[in-house]
Amino acid sequence: KFGEHEVLKDISFDLFEGDVVCIIGSSGSGKSTLLRCINHLETPTSGQILYHGYPLTKDAQTINRFRSQVGMVFQQFNLFNNMTVFDNCMAGVHKVKKRSKEYSTEICMKYLEKVGMAPYVKAKPHQLSGGMKQRVAIARAIAQAPPVILADEPTGNLDSNSTKEIMDILKGLHKEGRTVILITHDNEIAA
């Protein structure tokens, strides 16, 4: 709830390792709020979220441990504008996961190459197209090797070519065994 406005009501679902779940709905229906609740970017006012059978409590240690298992891809990219493509990718692996600089560099380059952004490692977000920014955001999310990917309208602001590229990347992640929750308002994307 936001004040008296109830956004989510009686939502219940199970997600199993390797699943792809698409949550489809119109703008304002609560899709993004649901994803933000799952990742505790919004605090649910009631109910519970279980991960491997254990409830996600409100304490920071539990939430941070859970978030280290989940890669979040936002519609608005959420890149740091003052950082290069490479540094945006490195932030999660090196600072959050506390991996060595050598390991972080290697893994970030691997995933930037995977999404076709290796030639742009020194670019800043304002120098990139929307599709390029989203590929960087995906590289940043998957460089942390999360078993679960939460994608909130990852193609919402992209042209058809960029949309296809992003969906191909997400399909590839699923084929690698990642669990994916995809938020979309587009039935074709869900299909």
LODREN-229523 format. One line per field, with one value per atom (N, C-alpha, C): y, x, z; atom name. Coordinates in steps of 0.001 Angstrom, whole numbers. Each point is the difference from the previous one (the first is absolute). Layout:
y <- [Y:...]
x <- [X:...]
z <- [Z:...]
atom <- [CA:...]
//
This chain:
y <- [-1182:1182:1231:1014:1326:865:243:672:-903:511:-796:-714:307:-583:-1381:-1025:-1369:-350:-202:-271:-1492:-791:-1450:-659:-977:-667:-1482:-833:-1455:-544:461:-499:-1217:-1087:-1192:-803:-355:-885:-653:-1130:-716:129:86:83:-1039:-818:-1071:259:-582:169:-293:927:-169:461:444:496:1354:284:1352:346:1083:454:1413:197:1327:536:1190:664:1101:-162:876:819:1271:841:1400:764:1371:894:1170:977:326:59:339:-1159:-1218:-1144:-616:466:-499:-965:-184:-953:386:1234:451:5:351:-16:-1418:-986:-1394:-369:352:-325:715:1251:769:-573:-571:-676:-1280:-754:-1245:290:1072:345:949:242:882:1405:465:1413:785:-688:486:-998:480:-893:-413:-1297:-450:341:423:355:-1225:-1095:-1243:-1158:-1204:-1186:-273:-990:-323:-508:132:-492:-1033:-1188:-1088:-258:-268:-373:-1295:-1049:-1341:-396:437:-369:879:932:877:1383:568:1330:1078:948:1156:974:103:921:1386:958:1388:389:-934:407:94:953:336:-1172:-783:-1115:-1034:-355:-963:551:1253:619:91:418:104:-1365:-1030:-1358:-427:273:-327:776:1295:827:-457:-614:-502:-1204:-574:-1145:416:1292:495:1146:-107:1096:781:1304:844:821:-84:794:929:1306:1005:544:460:619:1264:746:1265:-160:-1220:-353:169:1120:291:-105:517:60:1258:-52:1176:874:1193:867:503:58:504:-1098:-1230:-1133:-535:-599:-614:-1282:-524:-1290:-1061:-48:-996:171:1226:244:-295:250:-360:-1497:-755:-1457:-469:615:-388:262:1002:421:-1157:-798:-1098:-1125:-388:-1147:340:1116:354:549:915:664:-750:-519:-690:-1442:-716:-1403:-128:1119:58:-996:-84:-836:816:-695:702:837:1002:858:-806:-937:-827:-862:-683:-838:865:1125:886:501:367:468:-1101:-1198:-1121:-321:-76:-382:1104:1249:1104:45:-180:-10:-1164:-1142:-1164:344:621:282:1226:960:1121:-497:-942:-614:-778:-739:-828:837:1221:859:1001:-151:848:1393:210:1343:158:-1012:98:1168:326:1136:1361:34:1270:144:-742:-16:1370:888:1325:1061:-376:951:245:1163:338:-197:-255:-268:1032:1279:1017:-129:-799:-216:-1226:-673:-1260:127:-857:-93:-747:1:-720:-1488:-595:-1424:-322:876:-198:109:975:153:-1242:-538:-1182:-1195:-128:-1099:134:1227:217:-385:392:-329:-1517:-702:-1467:-586:495:-493:216:1166:303:-986:-297:-909:-1423:-482:-1401:-229:1059:-162:-490:233:-452:-1465:-641:-1422:-349:802:-336:-1130:-893:-1055:501:1199:558:1380:231:1305:569:1214:731:1102:-49:966:796:1272:879:789:-451:652:306:-999:269:482:-117:464:1156:529:996:1241:478:1243:-234:-1211:-343:-198:203:-275:-1512:-413:-1427:-793:562:-721:-200:1055:-100:-952:31:-912:-1446:-312:-1371:-390:907:-295:-276:825:-164:-1316:-304:-1256:-1209:103:-1093:-219:1094:-114:-702:426:-607:-1479:-339:-1412:-803:586:-674:-240:969:-165:-1126:-88:-1091:-1343:-78:-1257:-414:990:-290:-487:37:-496:1070:1263:1063:8:350:188:1453:244:1357:358:1177:610:1239:36:1088:739:1291:872:633:-56:625:338:921:268:-536:-612:-420:-1516:-473:-1448:-655:708:-558:-226:927:-153:-1205:-125:-1128:-1331:-27:-1244:-358]
x <- [846:-846:881:-501:591:-1090:118:-1083:-1219:-1113:-1219:-124:899:-59:647:-826:493:398:1303:521:9:420:63:-914:-795:-929:-45:217:-100:868:1230:943:716:-16:683:471:1278:498:1288:287:1245:864:1276:972:1066:285:972:1250:1092:1274:-144:483:-43:-1283:-984:-1260:196:-891:-186:-1450:-216:-1347:-138:-1030:-293:-1217:129:-1111:-458:-1219:-524:-1142:-31:-1096:154:-1042:8:838:328:739:-800:695:-647:-682:154:-686:756:1236:752:1120:286:1047:1361:387:1307:31:-1108:-64:216:-589:200:1476:653:1419:827:-333:726:-244:-1170:-260:819:67:775:1441:563:1393:149:-1089:-34:500:-224:211:-1216:-1131:-1200:-278:-384:-294:-1462:-272:-1392:-680:-1256:-721:-603:-119:-467:461:-184:408:1487:480:1413:534:1289:715:984:-56:885:1024:1230:1062:601:-123:412:-678:-1249:-790:195:925:264:-576:-684:-578:1079:-228:883:-477:763:-357:508:-366:341:1414:753:1334:939:892:877:864:491:875:-733:-1218:-793:-317:-422:-352:1232:1138:1216:457:-129:357:-910:-1297:-950:327:234:292:1263:929:1210:-314:-1194:-435:-911:-272:-970:602:-68:425:-1226:43:-1157:321:-862:129:-1209:269:-1055:-329:-1222:-413:815:307:720:1515:487:1418:710:-237:622:1522:615:1460:479:1226:605:570:-564:377:1433:575:1362:1046:-445:915:-5:1108:72:-820:-178:-672:680:1326:750:-214:103:-168:-1421:-996:-1379:-116:654:-54:790:1133:880:-609:-843:-512:-594:-823:-650:941:848:884:1084:652:1144:-430:-980:-364:-1060:-1005:-1083:390:476:387:1388:738:1327:984:-40:953:1255:1090:1254:-152:838:-54:310:937:369:-1190:-623:-1151:-1128:-285:-1084:230:1234:331:-265:454:-171:-1475:-759:-1409:-810:310:-730:279:1232:322:-696:-58:-686:-1454:-695:-1408:-232:881:-125:198:910:160:-1248:-543:-1192:-1170:-146:-1114:404:1207:440:446:369:378:1483:811:1441:671:-385:657:-296:-955:-444:359:963:293:361:540:394:-1072:-1109:-1088:-786:-609:-895:-1441:-938:-1375:-603:316:-602:464:1037:504:-618:-900:-561:-1472:-434:-1428:-716:-1316:-784:309:88:310:1376:956:1355:1:-739:-89:-613:-1034:-650:944:817:967:1029:421:922:-681:-1252:-746:-124:-211:-84:1361:1060:1347:287:-357:221:-768:-1241:-820:546:407:409:1459:801:1404:122:-1011:6:-405:-262:-368:-1228:-1059:-1188:-784:-548:-838:-1373:-396:-1313:181:-721:-1:-1405:-119:-1260:117:-822:79:-1297:90:-1170:-104:-871:-204:1348:872:1350:36:-1127:-39:-978:-502:-1070:289:1229:320:899:-6:948:-688:772:-517:-57:-578:-228:1296:1049:1276:619:12:558:-826:-1325:-878:363:191:364:1340:972:1312:-100:-753:-151:-714:-1045:-724:879:850:938:964:451:898:-725:-1230:-760:-290:-313:-210:1273:1137:1282:267:-327:183:-874:-1212:-881:571:519:599:1197:673:1120:-494:-1309:-552:-478:47:-465:-1523:-510:-1422:-309:-1067:-300:-1444:-165:-1325:41:-878:-37:-1316:79:-1172:-155:-1205:-252:-1472:-304:-1397:-279:1019:-51:-118:-1109:-201:1041:468:1029:1305:379:1223:-151:-1152:-235:94:-545:26:1436]
z <- [0:0:0:-655:95:609:1315:706:2:-470:-93:-1351:-925:-1347:-13:-177:-34:-1443:-210:-1336:-294:951:-163:1017:-465:903:-360:1000:-158:-1133:-81:-996:582:-728:461:-1210:-3:-1042:462:-620:246:-1238:230:-1076:288:-980:182:-821:437:-676:-1492:-823:-1443:-663:793:-563:-671:-926:-512:276:718:294:-556:-819:-527:728:510:670:-946:-482:-1042:582:-362:441:-534:124:-499:917:-495:797:1254:1124:1254:707:-520:602:1174:266:1151:-337:-1288:-407:584:-194:504:1516:618:1464:509:-673:392:-70:-1088:-138:1065:265:1016:1402:235:1279:102:-1081:23:397:-528:273:1193:695:1176:-287:-1227:-287:478:113:680:1115:1149:1116:-58:-152:-9:1326:-70:1225:673:-752:592:-879:511:-736:181:-733:105:-1327:-145:-1166:511:-581:412:-1092:408:-932:515:-794:422:1318:156:1166:1217:-53:1140:-261:997:-202:-61:-888:-58:1063:1042:1070:-348:816:-297:419:613:435:-1209:63:-1124:-438:938:-350:-864:372:-768:-1387:-53:-1285:-893:533:-813:-506:820:-429:-1151:126:-1062:-1272:138:-1178:-726:724:-660:-886:157:-804:-1162:-85:-965:-803:-1324:-871:-430:172:-331:-1237:-993:-1221:-49:53:67:-1382:-175:-1262:-264:1033:-169:135:-80:-25:1341:693:1292:-33:-1057:-74:714:485:631:-1108:-180:-1115:61:1203:148:-168:-280:-122:-1431:-398:-1317:-38:-1195:-184:859:-72:756:1504:493:1436:474:-844:339:205:-852:118:1221:245:1111:1369:107:1309:790:-630:719:367:-934:237:1018:-201:839:1365:-13:1253:789:-696:708:321:-990:204:628:36:630:-619:-1337:-736:-276:-271:-287:-1260:-136:-1180:-1261:99:-1157:-439:951:-315:-559:646:-421:-1417:-314:-1345:-1022:305:-926:-231:1069:-127:-675:309:-630:-1497:-387:-1431:-692:659:-572:-317:948:-208:-875:39:-941:-1430:-189:-1323:-377:949:-256:-499:531:-411:-1090:-529:-1109:383:1253:455:311:-247:277:-722:-1236:-665:652:920:576:1479:485:1434:562:-814:495:-192:-631:-237:1280:67:1102:-497:903:-416:-954:171:-869:-1459:-235:-1358:-666:683:-482:-368:-918:-319:1124:-55:1012:16:-1177:-74:559:-255:528:1522:520:1455:634:-650:565:-40:-1035:-61:1123:289:1124:1312:153:1224:164:-1090:74:350:-632:331:1476:516:1412:880:-367:802:-34:-1165:-102:385:44:395:1442:789:1386:118:-1142:-79:839:-91:785:-654:793:-575:-449:477:-317:-631:-1102:-669:92:528:26:-1043:-1027:-1098:-71:315:45:-1302:-898:-1301:-668:-161:-513:-1436:-713:-1386:-181:1098:-43:-809:-12:-703:-1201:-540:-1052:-1341:-1077:-1337:-220:-1122:-236:-109:-617:-88:1376:810:1352:853:-186:739:-299:-1279:-377:623:-32:577:1499:708:1450:309:-764:235:-308:-1023:-302:1161:607:1161:1154:278:1098:-284:-1247:-363:236:-372:215:1474:841:1444:527:-514:412:-428:-1216:-479:858:600:905:1361:230:1255:958:-411:890:59:1154:207:-330:-744:-457:328:594:127:-875:-983:-972:134:209:52:-1382:-539:-1289:-131:-884:-357:-1406:-624:-1388:-121:-529:-148:-903:-1023:-888:741:865:802:911:634:898:-751:-1196:-801:-342]
atom <- [N:CA:C:N:CA:C:N:CA:C:N:CA:C:N:CA:C:N:CA:C:N:CA:C:N:CA:C:N:CA:C:N:CA:C:N:CA:C:N:CA:C:N:CA:C:N:CA:C:N:CA:C:N:CA:C:N:CA:C:N:CA:C:N:CA:C:N:CA:C:N:CA:C:N:CA:C:N:CA:C:N:CA:C:N:CA:C:N:CA:C:N:CA:C:N:CA:C:N:CA:C:N:CA:C:N:CA:C:N:CA:C:N:CA:C:N:CA:C:N:CA:C:N:CA:C:N:CA:C:N:CA:C:N:CA:C:N:CA:C:N:CA:C:N:CA:C:N:CA:C:N:CA:C:N:CA:C:N:CA:C:N:CA:C:N:CA:C:N:CA:C:N:CA:C:N:CA:C:N:CA:C:N:CA:C:N:CA:C:N:CA:C:N:CA:C:N:CA:C:N:CA:C:N:CA:C:N:CA:C:N:CA:C:N:CA:C:N:CA:C:N:CA:C:N:CA:C:N:CA:C:N:CA:C:N:CA:C:N:CA:C:N:CA:C:N:CA:C:N:CA:C:N:CA:C:N:CA:C:N:CA:C:N:CA:C:N:CA:C:N:CA:C:N:CA:C:N:CA:C:N:CA:C:N:CA:C:N:CA:C:N:CA:C:N:CA:C:N:CA:C:N:CA:C:N:CA:C:N:CA:C:N:CA:C:N:CA:C:N:CA:C:N:CA:C:N:CA:C:N:CA:C:N:CA:C:N:CA:C:N:CA:C:N:CA:C:N:CA:C:N:CA:C:N:CA:C:N:CA:C:N:CA:C:N:CA:C:N:CA:C:N:CA:C:N:CA:C:N:CA:C:N:CA:C:N:CA:C:N:CA:C:N:CA:C:N:CA:C:N:CA:C:N:CA:C:N:CA:C:N:CA:C:N:CA:C:N:CA:C:N:CA:C:N:CA:C:N:CA:C:N:CA:C:N:CA:C:N:CA:C:N:CA:C:N:CA:C:N:CA:C:N:CA:C:N:CA:C:N:CA:C:N:CA:C:N:CA:C:N:CA:C:N:CA:C:N:CA:C:N:CA:C:N:CA:C:N:CA:C:N:CA:C:N:CA:C:N:CA:C:N:CA:C:N:CA:C:N:CA:C:N:CA:C:N:CA:C:N:CA:C:N:CA:C:N:CA:C:N:CA:C:N:CA:C:N:CA:C:N:CA:C:N:CA:C:N:CA:C:N:CA:C:N:CA:C:N:CA:C:N:CA:C:N:CA:C:N:CA:C:N:CA:C:N:CA:C:N:CA:C:N:CA:C:N:CA:C:N:CA:C:N:CA:C:N:CA:C:N:CA:C:N:CA:C:N:CA:C:N:CA:C:N:CA:C:N:CA:C:N:CA:C:N:CA:C:N:CA:C:N:CA:C:N:CA:C:N:CA:C:N:CA:C:N:CA:C:N:CA:C:N:CA:C:N:CA:C:N:CA:C:N:CA:C:N:CA:C]
//
